[in-house]
Amino acid sequence: MTARVLRLAGFGVTGAQVDSVVAQDWPAYVAAALESNPDTDPGAVATPIPALEPPRPPGKNAGAEAQRHYNHQLDEQMSQLSAWWLRRMVAVRQPIHEKLTLLWHNHFATSAEKVRIAAYMAAQNQKLRMLKLGDFRTLAYAMLTDAAMLRWLDGQTNTARAANENLAREFMELFALGHGNGYTEADVRAGARALTGWVIRPSGQTSLVRRRHDDTEKTLFGVTRDFDAAGFCDTVLAQPRSAGYIAGRLWQQLASDDPPSPQALDRITRAYGPRRDLLGLTRAILTDDEFTTGRATLVTTPVEWLVGVIRTLRVPVDTSTRVMVLEATLKALGQRPFYPPNVGGWPRGRVWLSTASAGVRLRAATNLAHAGDLSVVEDAPAGERIDAVGYLIGVGGWSDRSAKALRPLVHKPPQLVAAAVNTPEYLTA
């Protein structure tokens, strides 16, 4: 149980880490992890976020060379930001804060493919990590008025004269309420009008321009008044199905690819409560009996898998070449941070275990094994190496099928480790 829940609460785990936690009271461990200060984590201190200023776009009459230079600046800054977050996820001692930031990035999925401006994506990332354990209303409103989100869902083009429905629709359907959970097309249209008038300043700050805002009355969920962004946010979150939707979404990202049972959903929704308490909700999920005693049903996503292998094998991520190779691996596997495929985020489940991805994973794992610390395996007698690799990567036992596949590799530690991190026991938690 301990190895599984530690993997779900972070990125990979070693047998030694399991040993250090197994005798502890699990709820107390979870509380201490969640309440730890991520800003003082030595790994976070060693990987400060890069300072990124939005580059000045070329003027209307600029030539092709000026446009190419601008695009190059945008690409370079996004590369810096992507490399930073990968290094941060690898470096931190307490990974739960980075894991939760990644999960909320997937919930409020925003892609640099369209946003382009790294400073906007960095600012959104910082909001997610600062607000992930506060009240959901604060987080939701921060996302509604966030520069990256406005650019991603065309919020900055949403004006009284030409209301754009994208942000209002996705906020209700994906971010706060759930498809079919009580809103109508009329609510979408009214919500769009409530969100009119927001602009992105050259600095990346956002603000409401009154002359662009529709200040007439709107009817939203049966209530008529002059709604603005704050009123829209509050009204959507007040809908009866919002709390259960948020609780269930976090459960399926953190605990299981399957929805929680009605009983577990009721328990965690009560922890979320009228204060929309994300700390309480997260703690409730991580300590719920259905979570701690459940089967391994959550398929590890590429980011979680790759970062977990790097951390477990203690592979240094200290060169630009290695970072480029790791990012290329994530791109090939289909999950690059800052680049979700659409507003629904990355998919869940067995889609990550395709035949096409198996070769990519195995090549990446082999390269990492050659660069990592395999002493736990190498120092063990050949007859004990299958157990030793299990201890190294936090797998307590092997199926007969996995053990049979690993046995021919006991005299080749890098290949043994690479195969082990591609077994069902490691790829699901």
C-alpha positions in Angstrom: 0.0 0.0 0.0 2.7 2.5 1.0 4.6 2.3 -2.2 1.5 2.7 -4.3 0.2 5.7 -2.5 3.6 7.4 -2.3 3.9 7.0 -6.1 0.4 8.6 -6.5 1.4 11.4 -4.2 4.6 12.2 -6.1 6.8 11.0 -8.9 8.2 7.5 -8.4 9.5 6.1 -5.1 12.3 3.9 -3.9 12.2 1.0 -1.5 14.3 3.1 1.0 11.7 5.9 0.8 8.9 3.3 1.5 10.8 2.0 4.5 11.1 5.5 5.9 7.3 6.1 5.7 5.8 2.6 6.2 5.9 2.8 10.0 4.5 6.3 10.2 0.9 7.2 10.6 -0.3 7.8 7.0 -2.8 10.6 7.7 -0.1 12.4 9.7 2.4 12.0 6.9 -0.1 13.4 4.4 -0.9 16.4 6.6 2.8 17.2 7.1 3.5 16.8 3.3 0.6 19.1 2.3 1.4 21.7 4.9 5.2 21.8 4.1 6.4 25.0 2.5 7.2 24.4 -1.1 9.2 27.6 -1.4 11.8 26.4 1.2 12.2 23.0 -0.4 16.0 22.8 -1.2 15.2 21.5 -4.6 12.9 24.4 -5.3 15.4 26.9 -4.0 18.0 25.4 -6.4 15.7 25.7 -9.4 14.3 29.3 -9.4 11.8 30.1 -12.1 13.4 32.1 -14.9 12.7 35.8 -15.2 10.8 36.2 -18.5 9.6 39.5 -20.0 7.2 39.3 -22.9 9.2 40.2 -26.0 8.1 43.3 -27.9 6.1 42.1 -30.9 7.1 43.6 -34.3 5.0 46.5 -35.6 2.4 46.2 -38.3 4.9 47.2 -41.0 7.8 45.0 -39.8 9.4 42.7 -42.2 9.7 39.0 -42.3 13.1 39.0 -40.5 11.6 41.0 -37.5 8.8 38.4 -37.3 11.3 35.5 -37.4 13.3 37.1 -34.6 10.2 37.6 -32.5 9.1 34.0 -33.1 12.6 32.8 -32.1 12.4 34.8 -28.9 9.0 33.2 -28.1 10.3 29.7 -28.7 13.5 30.3 -26.7 11.6 31.5 -23.7 9.2 28.6 -23.8 12.1 26.2 -24.0 13.6 27.9 -20.9 10.3 27.6 -19.0 9.8 24.0 -20.0 13.3 23.0 -19.0 12.8 24.8 -15.6 9.7 22.9 -14.7 11.2 19.6 -15.6 14.2 20.3 -13.5 12.0 21.5 -10.6 9.9 18.3 -10.6 13.1 16.3 -10.5 14.9 18.4 -7.9 12.3 18.8 -5.1 12.6 16.7 -2.0 8.8 16.7 -1.3 7.2 16.1 -4.7 3.5 16.4 -3.8 3.4 20.2 -4.5 4.8 19.8 -8.0 2.5 16.8 -8.6 -0.6 18.9 -7.6 0.6 21.8 -9.7 0.8 19.4 -12.7 -2.7 18.0 -12.0 -4.3 21.5 -11.7 -2.4 22.5 -14.9 -4.2 19.6 -16.5 -7.6 20.7 -15.0 -7.3 24.3 -16.2 -5.6 23.0 -19.4 -3.9 25.9 -21.2 -1.4 25.4 -24.1 1.6 27.4 -25.1 0.9 26.2 -28.6 -1.6 29.0 -28.9 -0.6 31.3 -26.0 3.0 31.5 -27.2 4.2 33.9 -24.5 6.2 32.2 -21.8 5.7 34.9 -19.3 1.9 34.3 -19.4 2.4 30.6 -18.9 4.9 31.1 -16.1 2.5 33.5 -14.3 -0.3 30.9 -14.6 1.9 28.2 -13.3 2.8 30.3 -10.2 -0.9 30.9 -9.6 -1.6 27.2 -9.7 1.1 26.3 -7.3 0.2 29.1 -4.9 -3.5 28.5 -4.9 -3.7 24.7 -5.3 -4.5 24.1 -1.6 -6.6 27.2 -0.9 -10.2 27.7 -1.7 -11.4 26.7 -5.2 -13.2 30.0 -5.7 -10.0 32.0 -5.4 -8.2 29.6 -7.8 -11.2 29.6 -10.3 -11.4 33.4 -10.4 -7.7 33.7 -10.8 -7.9 31.4 -13.9 -10.9 33.3 -15.3 -8.9 36.5 -15.3 -5.5 35.0 -16.1 -3.6 36.3 -19.2 -2.7 32.8 -20.5 -6.3 31.6 -20.1 -7.7 34.7 -21.7 -5.4 34.3 -24.7 -6.1 30.5 -24.9 -9.9 30.8 -24.9 -10.1 34.2 -26.7 -11.2 36.1 -23.6 -9.4 39.2 -24.6 -11.6 39.4 -27.8 -14.8 39.1 -25.7 -16.5 42.5 -25.8 -20.0 44.0 -25.3 -20.3 44.4 -29.1 -19.1 40.8 -29.9 -19.4 38.4 -27.0 -17.2 35.3 -27.4 -18.5 32.2 -25.6 -15.4 30.1 -25.4 -14.3 30.9 -21.9 -17.8 30.9 -20.3 -18.6 27.5 -22.0 -15.4 25.8 -21.0 -15.5 27.2 -17.5 -18.9 25.6 -16.9 -18.3 22.4 -18.9 -14.8 21.5 -17.9 -13.4 23.7 -15.1 -16.2 24.2 -12.5 -19.5 22.3 -13.2 -19.3 19.5 -15.7 -21.0 18.7 -19.0 -24.7 18.4 -18.7 -24.7 19.4 -15.0 -27.5 22.0 -15.1 -26.4 24.8 -17.4 -28.1 25.8 -20.7 -27.0 27.5 -23.9 -28.7 30.6 -22.5 -26.5 30.4 -19.4 -23.4 30.2 -21.7 -24.5 33.3 -23.6 -25.2 35.2 -20.4 -21.9 34.0 -18.9 -20.0 35.2 -22.0 -21.6 38.7 -21.6 -20.6 38.7 -17.9 -17.0 38.0 -18.9 -16.7 40.8 -21.5 -14.2 43.6 -21.2 -11.0 41.9 -19.9 -7.8 42.8 -21.7 -4.1 41.8 -21.4 -1.7 44.7 -20.8 1.7 44.7 -22.5 3.2 43.7 -19.1 1.1 40.6 -19.0 -1.3 41.9 -16.3 -5.0 41.7 -17.0 -7.7 44.3 -16.2 -11.3 45.1 -16.9 -11.9 47.9 -19.4 -15.4 49.2 -18.6 -16.2 50.5 -22.0 -15.7 47.0 -23.4 -17.9 45.3 -20.7 -21.6 44.5 -21.2 -23.1 46.2 -18.1 -26.7 45.4 -18.9 -28.8 42.8 -17.0 -28.2 39.1 -17.7 -30.1 36.1 -16.6 -27.8 33.3 -15.3 -29.2 30.2 -13.8 -32.5 31.9 -13.3 -31.0 35.0 -11.5 -31.2 38.4 -13.3 -28.7 41.2 -12.6 -25.7 42.9 -14.1 -23.3 40.0 -13.7 -19.5 40.5 -14.0 -16.7 38.0 -13.9 -16.8 37.7 -10.1 -20.6 37.3 -10.1 -20.4 34.7 -12.9 -17.7 32.7 -11.0 -19.7 32.7 -7.7 -23.0 31.8 -9.4 -21.5 28.8 -11.3 -19.7 27.5 -8.2 -22.9 27.8 -6.2 -24.7 25.3 -8.5 -25.5 22.0 -6.6 -23.4 19.8 -8.8 -20.2 21.9 -8.8 -18.8 20.5 -5.6 -19.2 16.9 -6.5 -17.7 17.6 -10.0 -14.6 19.2 -8.6 -14.1 16.5 -6.0 -14.6 13.7 -8.6 -12.2 15.4 -11.1 -9.4 15.6 -8.6 -10.0 12.0 -7.5 -9.6 10.8 -11.0 -6.4 12.7 -11.5 -4.9 11.8 -8.2 -6.3 8.5 -7.1 -7.8 6.3 -9.8 -8.7 6.3 -13.5 -12.1 5.1 -12.2 -14.6 7.5 -10.6 -14.9 7.2 -6.8 -17.8 5.1 -5.4 -20.8 7.2 -4.4 -19.8 6.7 -0.7 -16.2 7.9 -1.3 -17.5 10.8 -3.4 -19.8 11.8 -0.6 -16.9 11.7 1.9 -14.5 13.8 -0.1 -17.2 16.3 -1.2 -18.0 16.9 2.4 -14.3 17.6 3.1 -14.4 20.1 0.2 -17.4 21.6 1.9 -19.0 25.0 1.6 -15.7 26.8 1.9 -14.5 24.9 -1.3 -11.4 23.8 0.7 -8.8 22.2 -1.6 -6.5 21.4 1.2 -9.3 19.5 2.9 -10.3 17.8 -0.3 -6.8 16.7 -1.2 -6.1 15.4 2.3 -9.5 13.5 2.2 -8.6 11.8 -1.1 -5.1 10.8 0.0 -6.4 9.3 3.3 -9.7 7.8 2.1 -9.9 4.0 2.6 -11.0 3.5 -1.0 -7.8 5.2 -2.0 -5.3 3.6 0.4 -6.7 0.1 0.0 -7.6 0.3 -3.7 -6.2 -1.7 -6.5 -3.5 -0.3 -8.9 -5.9 1.2 -11.5 -4.2 4.6 -12.3 -2.0 4.4 -15.4 1.1 6.5 -14.9 1.2 9.4 -17.3 4.4 10.0 -19.3 5.5 13.0 -17.2 4.9 11.1 -13.9 6.7 8.1 -15.3 9.7 9.9 -16.8 10.3 12.2 -13.8 9.8 9.2 -11.5 12.5 7.2 -13.2 14.9 10.1 -13.2 14.3 10.7 -9.5 14.6 7.0 -8.6 17.8 6.5 -10.5 19.2 9.8 -9.4 20.0 10.8 -13.0 21.6 14.3 -13.1 19.6 16.8 -15.2 22.3 19.3 -15.4 23.0 19.7 -19.1 20.9 21.3 -21.8 21.5 18.2 -24.0 19.9 15.9 -21.5 17.0 18.2 -21.0 16.5 18.4 -24.7 16.5 14.6 -24.9 14.0 14.3 -22.0 11.7 16.9 -23.6 11.8 15.1 -26.9 10.9 11.9 -25.1 7.8 13.6 -23.5 6.8 15.0 -26.9 7.1 11.6 -28.5 5.0 10.1 -25.6 2.4 12.8 -26.0 2.6 14.8 -22.7 4.7 17.9 -22.6 4.0 20.2 -19.7 2.6 23.6 -20.9 1.3 21.8 -24.1 -1.9 19.9 -23.3 -3.6 18.8 -26.5 -6.8 20.7 -25.9 -8.9 22.5 -23.3 -9.9 19.1 -21.9 -6.3 18.3 -20.9 -4.4 15.1 -21.4 -6.3 11.8 -21.6 -6.4 9.3 -18.8 -6.0 5.5 -18.7 -4.6 2.9 -21.0 -4.2 5.2 -23.9 -0.7 5.8 -22.5 0.2 2.1 -22.8 0.1 1.9 -26.6 2.4 -0.3 -28.6 3.8 2.8 -30.3 4.8 4.3 -27.0 6.4 1.1 -25.6 9.5 1.5 -27.8 10.0 5.1 -26.8 9.7 4.3 -23.1 12.1 1.4 -23.3 14.8 3.5 -25.2 14.4 6.4 -22.7 14.6 4.0 -19.7 17.7 2.3 -21.1 19.5 5.7 -21.6 18.5 6.8 -18.1 19.6 3.5 -16.6 23.1 3.9 -18.2 23.3 7.4 -16.6 21.8 6.5 -13.2 22.9 5.0 -9.9 22.2 1.2 -10.2 24.4 0.2 -7.2 21.5 -1.4 -5.4 21.1 -3.8 -8.3 24.8 -4.1 -9.3 25.9 -5.0 -5.7 23.3 -7.8 -5.4 24.1 -11.4 -6.3 22.6 -12.3 -9.7 20.0 -14.5 -8.1 18.7 -11.6 -6.0 18.7 -8.9 -8.6 15.0 -9.1 -9.5 14.1 -8.4 -5.9 16.8 -5.8 -5.8 15.5 -3.9 -8.8 12.0 -4.1 -7.2 13.4 -2.5 -4.1 15.2 0.2 -6.1 12.0 1.3 -7.9 9.5 0.7 -5.1 7.8 -2.4 -6.5 7.1 -4.9 -3.6 6.4 -7.9 -5.7 6.4 -9.2 -9.3 3.8 -11.2 -11.2 5.0 -14.5 -12.6 4.9 -13.0 -16.1 7.0 -10.0 -15.1 9.5 -12.1 -13.2 9.9 -14.4 -16.2 10.5 -11.4 -18.5 13.1 -10.0 -16.1 15.0 -13.1 -15.4 17.1 -13.3 -18.6 18.4 -9.7 -17.8 19.9 -10.2 -14.4 23.4 -10.1 -15.7 22.7 -6.8 -17.5 21.7 -4.3 -14.8 20.9 -1.4 -17.1 18.6 -3.5 -19.3 17.1 -5.1 -16.2 16.2 -1.7 -14.8 14.9 -0.4 -18.1 12.6 -3.4 -18.4 11.5 -3.2 -14.8 10.2 0.4 -15.2 8.2 -0.8 -18.2 6.3 -3.6 -16.4 2.6 -3.3 -15.4 3.7 -3.2 -11.8 5.5 0.1 -12.4 3.3 1.6 -15.0 0.1 1.4 -12.9 -0.4 2.5 -9.3 
